[in-house]
Amino acid sequence: MDEEYDRVVRDFVLECKMDISAGYVWVPPTPPIPAPTLEGFEEYP
């Protein structure tokens, strides 16, 4: 029983680490659109 629990916990932790690493890989390449460009368009109607 304890061995099975340890195995489940280990798998869960590994999945969490994979999700976190995937998040760090995928989040940075998509920066938010800078606001100054929108303000520049407003200055030239």
Summary of the structure (lengths in Angstrom):
residues: 45
radius of gyration: 22.0
end to end distance: 70.7
largest distance: 70.7
contacts: 70
relative contact order: 0.08
helix: 76%
strand: 0%
